[in-house]
Amino acid sequence: MALTESNMLPLGTIAPAFQLIDTVDDQLKTLDQLKGEKGTLVVFMCNHCPYVVHLLDEFIALAKHNLPQGINTVAISSNDVENYPADHPDKMKALALEKDFSFPYLFDEDQSVAKAYDAACTPDFYLLNENNSLVYRGRFDRSRPGNDAPITGEDLQQAIDLLLKNNPIPENQIPSMGCNIKWKAGNEPAGFSI
């Protein structure tokens, strides 16, 4: 497990479009189909990462809380499932059903979507406004496995609240951190190192 921080894609970036398989219903889904009326939260995550497992229940609650406000959530796993079978689409589906996800859990098999978003770690959060422009890419909160800080989601929720009020979101954002995305051999982004 290599501790990795977000690459911090520039604010204002228009989110790259995608078309990925939803592991729960086996249907192709696009960003345009899944986007929320007021905004969209895209998160790169996976089943096995201890940083994701640590905050997963609070993240699920945050996504469910914000859904009626017009913020849709989309979860994407881009990990190499040959070397990390716990992240296989069958296991993704099982987790989504077990935890009653209120959002789709998509599989980025060729890792092209993770590369397009410059995703680096799990979890990696991207909050988009109604025009799919990036307004926040930072941490969930300050809690990490083993640091005893409460899991609140306060950093991400504050950004969502500001977006919903049409207030500016501060540009000084603290990167998320977690396990590096498990790239397929030969598919690592330029500059990637463990």
PyRosetta script that sets phi, psi and omega in degrees:
from pyrosetta import init, pose_from_sequence

init()
pose = pose_from_sequence("MALTESNMLPLGTIAPAFQLIDTVDDQLKTLDQLKGEKGTLVVFMCNHCPYVVHLLDEFIALAKHNLPQGINTVAISSNDVENYPADHPDKMKALALEKDFSFPYLFDEDQSVAKAYDAACTPDFYLLNENNSLVYRGRFDRSRPGNDAPITGEDLQQAIDLLLKNNPIPENQIPSMGCNIKWKAGNEPAGFSI")
pose.set_psi(1, 115.2)
pose.set_omega(1, 178.0)
pose.set_phi(2, -101.3)
pose.set_psi(2, 118.8)
pose.set_omega(2, 178.6)
pose.set_phi(3, -68.8)
pose.set_psi(3, 124.1)
pose.set_omega(3, -172.3)
pose.set_phi(4, -133.8)
pose.set_psi(4, 140.9)
pose.set_omega(4, 175.4)
pose.set_phi(5, -98.0)
pose.set_psi(5, 158.9)
pose.set_omega(5, 173.4)
pose.set_phi(6, -56.6)
pose.set_psi(6, 149.6)
pose.set_omega(6, 175.2)
pose.set_phi(7, -80.2)
pose.set_psi(7, -12.3)
pose.set_omega(7, 176.0)
pose.set_phi(8, 60.9)
pose.set_psi(8, 62.6)
pose.set_omega(8, 173.6)
pose.set_phi(9, -47.5)
pose.set_psi(9, 140.2)
pose.set_omega(9, -176.7)
pose.set_phi(10, -58.0)
pose.set_psi(10, 135.8)
pose.set_omega(10, 174.9)
pose.set_phi(11, -60.2)
pose.set_psi(11, 145.9)
pose.set_omega(11, -177.5)
pose.set_phi(12, 90.3)
pose.set_psi(12, -11.0)
pose.set_omega(12, 176.2)
pose.set_phi(13, -60.1)
pose.set_psi(13, 135.8)
pose.set_omega(13, 174.5)
pose.set_phi(14, -80.2)
pose.set_psi(14, 127.7)
pose.set_omega(14, -175.3)
pose.set_phi(15, -60.4)
pose.set_psi(15, 130.7)
pose.set_omega(15, 176.0)
pose.set_phi(16, -61.8)
pose.set_psi(16, 137.8)
pose.set_omega(16, 176.5)
pose.set_phi(17, -67.8)
pose.set_psi(17, 156.1)
pose.set_omega(17, 175.0)
pose.set_phi(18, -150.2)
pose.set_psi(18, 162.8)
pose.set_omega(18, 173.6)
pose.set_phi(19, -141.7)
pose.set_psi(19, 108.9)
pose.set_omega(19, -173.4)
pose.set_phi(20, -132.8)
pose.set_psi(20, 158.0)
pose.set_omega(20, 177.9)
pose.set_phi(21, -78.3)
pose.set_psi(21, 129.1)
pose.set_omega(21, 171.8)
pose.set_phi(22, -80.4)
pose.set_psi(22, 119.3)
pose.set_omega(22, -174.0)
pose.set_phi(23, -69.1)
pose.set_psi(23, -17.3)
pose.set_omega(23, -179.2)
pose.set_phi(24, -81.9)
pose.set_psi(24, -45.7)
pose.set_omega(24, -177.5)
pose.set_phi(25, -111.0)
pose.set_psi(25, 3.3)
pose.set_omega(25, 178.1)
pose.set_phi(26, 59.0)
pose.set_psi(26, 26.7)
pose.set_omega(26, 178.1)
pose.set_phi(27, -105.1)
pose.set_psi(27, 145.5)
pose.set_omega(27, 173.3)
pose.set_phi(28, -71.1)
pose.set_psi(28, 135.3)
pose.set_omega(28, 179.1)
pose.set_phi(29, -128.1)
pose.set_psi(29, 144.4)
pose.set_omega(29, 178.1)
pose.set_phi(30, -113.7)
pose.set_psi(30, 161.5)
pose.set_omega(30, 176.5)
pose.set_phi(31, -59.9)
pose.set_psi(31, -42.0)
pose.set_omega(31, -179.8)
pose.set_phi(32, -60.3)
pose.set_psi(32, -36.9)
pose.set_omega(32, 178.5)
pose.set_phi(33, -69.3)
pose.set_psi(33, -33.2)
pose.set_omega(33, -169.7)
pose.set_phi(34, -97.5)
pose.set_psi(34, -12.9)
pose.set_omega(34, -174.1)
pose.set_phi(35, -63.9)
pose.set_psi(35, 150.2)
pose.set_omega(35, 179.5)
pose.set_phi(36, -88.4)
pose.set_psi(36, 160.5)
pose.set_omega(36, 180.0)
pose.set_phi(37, -61.9)
pose.set_psi(37, -38.8)
pose.set_omega(37, -178.1)
pose.set_phi(38, -103.8)
pose.set_psi(38, -17.4)
pose.set_omega(38, -179.1)
pose.set_phi(39, 166.9)
pose.set_psi(39, 171.8)
pose.set_omega(39, -175.9)
pose.set_phi(40, -138.8)
pose.set_psi(40, 135.0)
pose.set_omega(40, 175.4)
pose.set_phi(41, -107.0)
pose.set_psi(41, 114.8)
pose.set_omega(41, 175.9)
pose.set_phi(42, -103.4)
pose.set_psi(42, 128.1)
pose.set_omega(42, 178.5)
pose.set_phi(43, -128.2)
pose.set_psi(43, 131.5)
pose.set_omega(43, 170.9)
pose.set_phi(44, -91.6)
pose.set_psi(44, 122.0)
pose.set_omega(44, -176.6)
pose.set_phi(45, -146.3)
pose.set_psi(45, -176.0)
pose.set_omega(45, 175.9)
pose.set_phi(46, -159.2)
pose.set_psi(46, 175.6)
pose.set_omega(46, -177.4)
pose.set_phi(47, -77.2)
pose.set_psi(47, -38.8)
pose.set_omega(47, -163.8)
pose.set_phi(48, -96.5)
pose.set_psi(48, -17.0)
pose.set_omega(48, -174.0)
pose.set_phi(49, -62.6)
pose.set_psi(49, 126.9)
pose.set_omega(49, -179.4)
pose.set_phi(50, -63.2)
pose.set_psi(50, -25.4)
pose.set_omega(50, 178.0)
pose.set_phi(51, -71.8)
pose.set_psi(51, -35.6)
pose.set_omega(51, 175.5)
pose.set_phi(52, -72.1)
pose.set_psi(52, -48.0)
pose.set_omega(52, -179.2)
pose.set_phi(53, -56.2)
pose.set_psi(53, -39.1)
pose.set_omega(53, -177.8)
pose.set_phi(54, -57.4)
pose.set_psi(54, -42.3)
pose.set_omega(54, -174.3)
pose.set_phi(55, -110.3)
pose.set_psi(55, 5.3)
pose.set_omega(55, -170.7)
pose.set_phi(56, -57.2)
pose.set_psi(56, -46.9)
pose.set_omega(56, -177.3)
pose.set_phi(57, -62.9)
pose.set_psi(57, -40.9)
pose.set_omega(57, 178.2)
pose.set_phi(58, -68.4)
pose.set_psi(58, -36.8)
pose.set_omega(58, 177.6)
pose.set_phi(59, -64.3)
pose.set_psi(59, -43.4)
pose.set_omega(59, 177.5)
pose.set_phi(60, -59.5)
pose.set_psi(60, -42.5)
pose.set_omega(60, 179.0)
pose.set_phi(61, -64.7)
pose.set_psi(61, -41.3)
pose.set_omega(61, 179.1)
pose.set_phi(62, -62.7)
pose.set_psi(62, -44.5)
pose.set_omega(62, 179.6)
pose.set_phi(63, -61.8)
pose.set_psi(63, -43.1)
pose.set_omega(63, -179.7)
pose.set_phi(64, -65.9)
pose.set_psi(64, -39.8)
pose.set_omega(64, -179.9)
pose.set_phi(65, -62.8)
pose.set_psi(65, -38.9)
pose.set_omega(65, -174.1)
pose.set_phi(66, -88.0)
pose.set_psi(66, -12.2)
pose.set_omega(66, -179.2)
pose.set_phi(67, -58.5)
pose.set_psi(67, -47.6)
pose.set_omega(67, 179.3)
pose.set_phi(68, -66.7)
pose.set_psi(68, -16.9)
pose.set_omega(68, 178.7)
pose.set_phi(69, -82.7)
pose.set_psi(69, -3.1)
pose.set_omega(69, -179.8)
pose.set_phi(70, 95.7)
pose.set_psi(70, 13.4)
pose.set_omega(70, 176.5)
pose.set_phi(71, -105.9)
pose.set_psi(71, 111.4)
pose.set_omega(71, 176.3)
pose.set_phi(72, -90.6)
pose.set_psi(72, 148.9)
pose.set_omega(72, 177.5)
pose.set_phi(73, -114.1)
pose.set_psi(73, 142.6)
pose.set_omega(73, 176.9)
pose.set_phi(74, -132.5)
pose.set_psi(74, 122.8)
pose.set_omega(74, 176.9)
pose.set_phi(75, -104.8)
pose.set_psi(75, 138.8)
pose.set_omega(75, -178.1)
pose.set_phi(76, -131.5)
pose.set_psi(76, 133.6)
pose.set_omega(76, 170.6)
pose.set_phi(77, -112.6)
pose.set_psi(77, 129.2)
pose.set_omega(77, -177.9)
pose.set_phi(78, -116.9)
pose.set_psi(78, 7.9)
pose.set_omega(78, -173.9)
pose.set_phi(79, -68.7)
pose.set_psi(79, 152.2)
pose.set_omega(79, 175.2)
pose.set_phi(80, -70.9)
pose.set_psi(80, 108.3)
pose.set_omega(80, -174.1)
pose.set_phi(81, -81.6)
pose.set_psi(81, -14.5)
pose.set_omega(81, 175.9)
pose.set_phi(82, -66.7)
pose.set_psi(82, -42.1)
pose.set_omega(82, -179.2)
pose.set_phi(83, -92.7)
pose.set_psi(83, -13.8)
pose.set_omega(83, -179.9)
pose.set_phi(84, -132.6)
pose.set_psi(84, 71.6)
pose.set_omega(84, -173.4)
pose.set_phi(85, -62.1)
pose.set_psi(85, -18.4)
pose.set_omega(85, 177.1)
pose.set_phi(86, -64.5)
pose.set_psi(86, -17.6)
pose.set_omega(86, -179.3)
pose.set_phi(87, -101.5)
pose.set_psi(87, 12.7)
pose.set_omega(87, 178.7)
pose.set_phi(88, -60.7)
pose.set_psi(88, 148.6)
pose.set_omega(88, 179.8)
pose.set_phi(89, -52.7)
pose.set_psi(89, -35.2)
pose.set_omega(89, 177.7)
pose.set_phi(90, -62.5)
pose.set_psi(90, -39.6)
pose.set_omega(90, 179.3)
pose.set_phi(91, -74.6)
pose.set_psi(91, -32.5)
pose.set_omega(91, 174.2)
pose.set_phi(92, -60.6)
pose.set_psi(92, -46.9)
pose.set_omega(92, 179.2)
pose.set_phi(93, -59.9)
pose.set_psi(93, -45.0)
pose.set_omega(93, -179.2)
pose.set_phi(94, -60.1)
pose.set_psi(94, -42.9)
pose.set_omega(94, 179.8)
pose.set_phi(95, -65.9)
pose.set_psi(95, -43.4)
pose.set_omega(95, -179.5)
pose.set_phi(96, -61.0)
pose.set_psi(96, -39.4)
pose.set_omega(96, 179.3)
pose.set_phi(97, -73.5)
pose.set_psi(97, -42.3)
pose.set_omega(97, -179.8)
pose.set_phi(98, -61.2)
pose.set_psi(98, -42.2)
pose.set_omega(98, -175.9)
pose.set_phi(99, -93.2)
pose.set_psi(99, 0.1)
pose.set_omega(99, 177.1)
pose.set_phi(100, 55.5)
pose.set_psi(100, 54.0)
pose.set_omega(100, 178.9)
pose.set_phi(101, -56.7)
pose.set_psi(101, 137.3)
pose.set_omega(101, 174.1)
pose.set_phi(102, -93.7)
pose.set_psi(102, 11.6)
pose.set_omega(102, -175.4)
pose.set_phi(103, -139.5)
pose.set_psi(103, 156.8)
pose.set_omega(103, 178.1)
pose.set_phi(104, -72.6)
pose.set_psi(104, 151.2)
pose.set_omega(104, 177.7)
pose.set_phi(105, -120.4)
pose.set_psi(105, 102.7)
pose.set_omega(105, -170.5)
pose.set_phi(106, -99.4)
pose.set_psi(106, 150.6)
pose.set_omega(106, -179.2)
pose.set_phi(107, -110.6)
pose.set_psi(107, 121.9)
pose.set_omega(107, 179.2)
pose.set_phi(108, -99.2)
pose.set_psi(108, 76.6)
pose.set_omega(108, -170.0)
pose.set_phi(109, -59.6)
pose.set_psi(109, -42.8)
pose.set_omega(109, -177.2)
pose.set_phi(110, -90.4)
pose.set_psi(110, 2.7)
pose.set_omega(110, 175.3)
pose.set_phi(111, 66.9)
pose.set_psi(111, 11.1)
pose.set_omega(111, -177.0)
pose.set_phi(112, -69.4)
pose.set_psi(112, -31.6)
pose.set_omega(112, -178.7)
pose.set_phi(113, -72.8)
pose.set_psi(113, -42.1)
pose.set_omega(113, 175.7)
pose.set_phi(114, -58.4)
pose.set_psi(114, -41.6)
pose.set_omega(114, 179.0)
pose.set_phi(115, -66.1)
pose.set_psi(115, -41.3)
pose.set_omega(115, -178.7)
pose.set_phi(116, -62.9)
pose.set_psi(116, -33.9)
pose.set_omega(116, 179.4)
pose.set_phi(117, -88.8)
pose.set_psi(117, -3.1)
pose.set_omega(117, -175.7)
pose.set_phi(118, 57.3)
pose.set_psi(118, 35.0)
pose.set_omega(118, 178.1)
pose.set_phi(119, -68.0)
pose.set_psi(119, 144.7)
pose.set_omega(119, -175.8)
pose.set_phi(120, -127.6)
pose.set_psi(120, -30.0)
pose.set_omega(120, -170.0)
pose.set_phi(121, -140.3)
pose.set_psi(121, 169.3)
pose.set_omega(121, 172.6)
pose.set_phi(122, -122.3)
pose.set_psi(122, 119.7)
pose.set_omega(122, 2.4)
pose.set_phi(123, -87.0)
pose.set_psi(123, 149.8)
pose.set_omega(123, 175.1)
pose.set_phi(124, -129.6)
pose.set_psi(124, 117.6)
pose.set_omega(124, -171.7)
pose.set_phi(125, -104.7)
pose.set_psi(125, 138.4)
pose.set_omega(125, 177.4)
pose.set_phi(126, -133.8)
pose.set_psi(126, 111.5)
pose.set_omega(126, 177.3)
pose.set_phi(127, -99.3)
pose.set_psi(127, 123.0)
pose.set_omega(127, -177.0)
pose.set_phi(128, -111.2)
pose.set_psi(128, 145.6)
pose.set_omega(128, 174.3)
pose.set_phi(129, -81.8)
pose.set_psi(129, -173.1)
pose.set_omega(129, -175.5)
pose.set_phi(130, -65.7)
pose.set_psi(130, -15.8)
pose.set_omega(130, 177.7)
pose.set_phi(131, -99.6)
pose.set_psi(131, 14.8)
pose.set_omega(131, -179.1)
pose.set_phi(132, 63.0)
pose.set_psi(132, 26.0)
pose.set_omega(132, 176.5)
pose.set_phi(133, -94.3)
pose.set_psi(133, 136.2)
pose.set_omega(133, -175.8)
pose.set_phi(134, -71.3)
pose.set_psi(134, 122.7)
pose.set_omega(134, 179.2)
pose.set_phi(135, -115.9)
pose.set_psi(135, -16.7)
pose.set_omega(135, 179.0)
pose.set_phi(136, -153.2)
pose.set_psi(136, 133.5)
pose.set_omega(136, 171.6)
pose.set_phi(137, -146.1)
pose.set_psi(137, 91.3)
pose.set_omega(137, -176.8)
pose.set_phi(138, -153.5)
pose.set_psi(138, -161.1)
pose.set_omega(138, -174.1)
pose.set_phi(139, -80.5)
pose.set_psi(139, 162.4)
pose.set_omega(139, 174.3)
pose.set_phi(140, -70.7)
pose.set_psi(140, -51.0)
pose.set_omega(140, 175.6)
pose.set_phi(141, -169.0)
pose.set_psi(141, -169.4)
pose.set_omega(141, -176.1)
pose.set_phi(142, -87.9)
pose.set_psi(142, -2.0)
pose.set_omega(142, -178.7)
pose.set_phi(143, -73.1)
pose.set_psi(143, 138.8)
pose.set_omega(143, 175.7)
pose.set_phi(144, -139.3)
pose.set_psi(144, 157.2)
pose.set_omega(144, 176.3)
pose.set_phi(145, -54.2)
pose.set_psi(145, 124.2)
pose.set_omega(145, 174.9)
pose.set_phi(146, 89.7)
pose.set_psi(146, -4.8)
pose.set_omega(146, -178.3)
pose.set_phi(147, -96.9)
pose.set_psi(147, -0.7)
pose.set_omega(147, 175.1)
pose.set_phi(148, 65.6)
pose.set_psi(148, 3.9)
pose.set_omega(148, 175.0)
pose.set_phi(149, -73.2)
pose.set_psi(149, 140.4)
pose.set_omega(149, -179.7)
pose.set_phi(150, -65.1)
pose.set_psi(150, 146.6)
pose.set_omega(150, 178.4)
pose.set_phi(151, -88.5)
pose.set_psi(151, 107.7)
pose.set_omega(151, -174.5)
pose.set_phi(152, -119.9)
pose.set_psi(152, -25.1)
pose.set_omega(152, -173.9)
pose.set_phi(153, 70.9)
pose.set_psi(153, 17.7)
pose.set_omega(153, -169.5)
pose.set_phi(154, -64.0)
pose.set_psi(154, -36.2)
pose.set_omega(154, -179.3)
pose.set_phi(155, -65.0)
pose.set_psi(155, -48.1)
pose.set_omega(155, -179.6)
pose.set_phi(156, -68.0)
pose.set_psi(156, -43.3)
pose.set_omega(156, -178.9)
pose.set_phi(157, -64.3)
pose.set_psi(157, -37.6)
pose.set_omega(157, 177.5)
pose.set_phi(158, -61.4)
pose.set_psi(158, -41.8)
pose.set_omega(158, 178.3)
pose.set_phi(159, -63.3)
pose.set_psi(159, -41.4)
pose.set_omega(159, 178.9)
pose.set_phi(160, -64.3)
pose.set_psi(160, -43.8)
pose.set_omega(160, 179.7)
pose.set_phi(161, -60.3)
pose.set_psi(161, -42.9)
pose.set_omega(161, 178.7)
pose.set_phi(162, -64.7)
pose.set_psi(162, -41.0)
pose.set_omega(162, 177.6)
pose.set_phi(163, -60.3)
pose.set_psi(163, -45.3)
pose.set_omega(163, -178.4)
pose.set_phi(164, -64.5)
pose.set_psi(164, -28.1)
pose.set_omega(164, 179.5)
pose.set_phi(165, -91.2)
pose.set_psi(165, 3.4)
pose.set_omega(165, -176.2)
pose.set_phi(166, 59.0)
pose.set_psi(166, 30.8)
pose.set_omega(166, 176.2)
pose.set_phi(167, -98.0)
pose.set_psi(167, 150.0)
pose.set_omega(167, 179.5)
pose.set_phi(168, -64.4)
pose.set_psi(168, 141.7)
pose.set_omega(168, 176.5)
pose.set_phi(169, -96.1)
pose.set_psi(169, 126.4)
pose.set_omega(169, -179.4)
pose.set_phi(170, -52.8)
pose.set_psi(170, 139.5)
pose.set_omega(170, -178.2)
pose.set_phi(171, -80.6)
pose.set_psi(171, -15.0)
pose.set_omega(171, 178.0)
pose.set_phi(172, -81.9)
pose.set_psi(172, 93.0)
pose.set_omega(172, -174.8)
pose.set_phi(173, -116.8)
pose.set_psi(173, 141.1)
pose.set_omega(173, -177.4)
pose.set_phi(174, -90.7)
pose.set_psi(174, 128.2)
pose.set_omega(174, -177.2)
pose.set_phi(175, -59.2)
pose.set_psi(175, 148.9)
pose.set_omega(175, 166.9)
pose.set_phi(176, -71.0)
pose.set_psi(176, 164.3)
pose.set_omega(176, 173.6)
pose.set_phi(177, -149.3)
pose.set_psi(177, 152.0)
pose.set_omega(177, 179.5)
pose.set_phi(178, 179.1)
pose.set_psi(178, -156.7)
pose.set_omega(178, 176.3)
pose.set_phi(179, -71.6)
pose.set_psi(179, 147.5)
pose.set_omega(179, 175.2)
pose.set_phi(180, -67.2)
pose.set_psi(180, 150.2)
pose.set_omega(180, 171.8)
pose.set_phi(181, -59.8)
pose.set_psi(181, 137.0)
pose.set_omega(181, -176.6)
pose.set_phi(182, -86.5)
pose.set_psi(182, 92.4)
pose.set_omega(182, -177.2)
pose.set_phi(183, -74.4)
pose.set_psi(183, 145.0)
pose.set_omega(183, 173.1)
pose.set_phi(184, -67.7)
pose.set_psi(184, 148.5)
pose.set_omega(184, -179.9)
pose.set_phi(185, -56.8)
pose.set_psi(185, 129.3)
pose.set_omega(185, -179.8)
pose.set_phi(186, 84.8)
pose.set_psi(186, -4.2)
pose.set_omega(186, -178.1)
pose.set_phi(187, -108.4)
pose.set_psi(187, 5.2)
pose.set_omega(187, -176.9)
pose.set_phi(188, -62.8)
pose.set_psi(188, 141.8)
pose.set_omega(188, 175.9)
pose.set_phi(189, -65.2)
pose.set_psi(189, 157.4)
pose.set_omega(189, 176.8)
pose.set_phi(190, -58.1)
pose.set_psi(190, 136.5)
pose.set_omega(190, 178.6)
pose.set_phi(191, 84.0)
pose.set_psi(191, -1.6)
pose.set_omega(191, -178.6)
pose.set_phi(192, -70.9)
pose.set_psi(192, 136.7)
pose.set_omega(192, 172.5)
pose.set_phi(193, -149.6)
pose.set_psi(193, 152.1)
pose.set_omega(193, 179.2)
pose.set_phi(194, -99.0)
pose.dump_pdb("model.pdb")
